[in-house]
Amino acid sequence: MTEETELDLPAVMRDRREKLERLRAAGVDPYSRGFHPTHSTDAAKALLGDAERTEPVSVAGRLMVKRLQGGLVFADLQDGRGRIQLMANRNVLGEEEFSRFADLDVGDIVGVTGPIFRTRRGEITLEVHSAQLLTKSLRPMPEKWHGLKDVETRYRQRYVDLIANPQVREVFRARSKIITSIRGLLDERGFIDVETPVLQEIPGGGHARPFQTHHNSL
């Protein structure tokens, strides 16, 4: 059983499309532009240091986990660098903005602005003072406890694999750094980077006919 069949996929997607239409009816662009992050999640967390609270920062990413606790919503925001916990407070955002944030789905891409602080449990958290939906996700994320495990699905849908499995992202990031380092070293020593195309217009291999032979007629 694949990850998609573990959920009632048509019902989940239908529910998300209904949310999409409600947003548009309320005048909210579900694929908005114009949000400019000031920090990555890792850089935002590093700002706190030993301070109790920072100045407001802006980060953007995908919601990976969401938990409702009375007048609070906690969520994990993931970008290309890491994760940070978000906390939305009804008393801070106001009823309308809070309800809209609470109605977001795991997988949605959002931009948020607010100060960084540390919770009683020591978790570095961004207190949401404003939120902007950047991309409404219409398909559900893989099941959160087990992630994406089916090998065929992982290879066919690499984009989902990279979202769901942090260790896979680290492999790609390490590969990129290794290639960049090797290219830099060879460039410093006077080598030229020449690309040899895998696909080209000139036939090659078994289809090549560079000259006539006795066996061509066979």
Sequence and secondary structure as in RCSB ss.txt:
>XXXX:A:sequence
MTEETELDLPAVMRDRREKLERLRAAGVDPYSRGFHPTHSTDAAKALLGDAERTEPVSVAGRLMVKRLQGGLVFA
DLQDGRGRIQLMANRNVLGEEEFSRFADLDVGDIVGVTGPIFRTRRGEITLEVHSAQLLTKSLRPMPEKWHGLKD
VETRYRQRYVDLIANPQVREVFRARSKIITSIRGLLDERGFIDVETPVLQEIPGGGHARPFQTHHNSL
>XXXX:A:secstr
  TGGGS HHHHHHHHHHHHHHHHHTT  TT      SS HHHHHHHHTT SB   EEEEEEEEEEEEETTEEEE
EEE SS EEEEEEEHHHH HHHHHHHHT  TT EEEEEE EEE TT  EEEE SEEEEEE   S    TTT S  
HHHHHH HHHHHHH HHHHHHHHHHHHHHHHHHHHHHHTT       SS SS  GGG  SS  GGGG 
